[in-house]
Amino acid sequence: MFQRILVPYDGSNGAERALIKAVELAKLCGAQLTVLTVYRHHSMLEASLSMVRGAAEIGGSLDEAMRGTARDAADYAKSHAKDAGVEKVSAFIKAGPPARTIVAFAKEKGCDLIVLGSRGLGATEGYLLGSVSHKVTGLATCPVMVV
């Protein structure tokens, strides 16, 4: 069946449901489970906004804060999968546009299934699917399960 399953995880409720389903499938198939957390790189213009000053005040840039949050999410998802009995699990973080980064990563790692939530933490939402899940289903060359 499936040998390499990718689950993009951002800590949202939808991503949590996708993680649970991906863990079930990985255990059922004996598949390698790969967790990917994508954070958006912020431009210098965004870094100059007042909301960003808060990140600098606590000792880092907005990118460092986003990377740290992404690392925490990826580590949580990996621990959850291991605790649930998945033997082969790894976690990665990447910066970039979420949908394209997910699809490129899946192709790079040879994933044969992507399991993702129908809605994540993104600010833009579609009517039936979140914009990221909608884009991934259109761009991916492997099967995509939207939970």
N, C-alpha and C positions, 0 to 999 in steps of 0.2 A: 504494500500500500504506500504510505508516505515514509520517507527516510529522513528528511530535513524539514522541520516545521519552523517557520518564522512567526513570532508574535510581537508586533510593535506594541510597546507598553508606555503609557504616559501618566498612569496613576488615576485616570478617570474611571467612572463606573463602567463605561463600555469596555475599556481596556481590561478592567478586572474580570468582566464576564468572558472576554476573549481569552485571557490568560487561563481561566478555569477550563474552558473548552480545549485549548491547545494542550494543556497538561493531560487532560483525559485522552486526547488523541495520541500524544507522544507515548503515554504508557501503553495504550492499546496496540500501537504499531511498533513499539520499541525504537521510536525515532529520536534523532537528535533534536532538541528544542533550543532554538536561539531566540533570545530576547533582544529587541532593539528599541532603545529610547532615543528619539530624535528631538533635538532642541533647535530653535531658530536662532541663527547668528544675527546679532543686532548691528546695525550700521552706526557710523560715527554720529550721524544726525540723531538717531534714537538715543545714543549714549549721552547726548547733550540735554535730553529732556529732564525735567525735574524729578520724575519718578525714578530715574536711573541714579540720581544722586544718592538715594538711600542705599543702593548696593555698594557704591564707592565708600560711603560712610562706615560700612561694616567691614571694610578692608578688602575690597575687590571690585572688579568690573562686573557689568551686567552679564557678560559672557561667562565669567567664572561662576557667578551665582547660578546661571542657567545650567551650566555644565555640572555643578554640584547637585542641583535638584535632579537632573537627568540621571546622574550616577546613583543617587539614592533610590530612584524609581527602578532602575535596572537591577540594582542589588536586591531590592525587595522582591521583585518578580523572580529572580534567579533562586533566592532562598525559598520562596513559596513553592516553586517547582520541585526543588530538591526535597523539601519537607513532604511533598505529596507523593514522592517516590519516583520522580523522573531521574534516571541514572545519568543521562548525557544532556547537560544543559550548560549554556554559556550566555553571557550578557555583554552587550556592546552599547556604546553611546556614539552618536554622530551629530554633527551640526549641519543644518541645511534645510531646504524646503521639504517638509515631511513626506509627502506622497512620492516625490521623485527619489528621495533618499531611501525610502523603504523599498521601492521597486529595484533600484540599482543595487542595494545591499542584498536583496533576495537573489538577484541574478549572480552577483559576485560570489555568494556563498553556496550557490547551487541548491537553493531551497525549492522544494516541490509543492509547498503549500504555505500560504500566508493566512493567518487567522487574526482578524482585527475587529475592534469594536465599531459599531455603527456610528457612534459619536465619541469624540474625544474632548480634549481641553481647548481646542481651537476656538478662536473668536467668531469665525464665520461658520454658519451652519446651512446645510441644504434643507429641503422640505422633508425628504424621506431618509436620506443618508447624510452624514457629515461630509464636508467637502473633501477631507483626506480619504475616507473610505471610498467615496465615489471616484476619486481620481485613481486610487490604487487599483480598483476593479477594472478601470479602463486602460491602465498602463501595464499591468502585470502580464507576464508571459506564462506564469504558472497559475494553478487554481487559487482562488481567494475565497475564504469563508468569512462572511460578515456576521458577527454575533450581536 
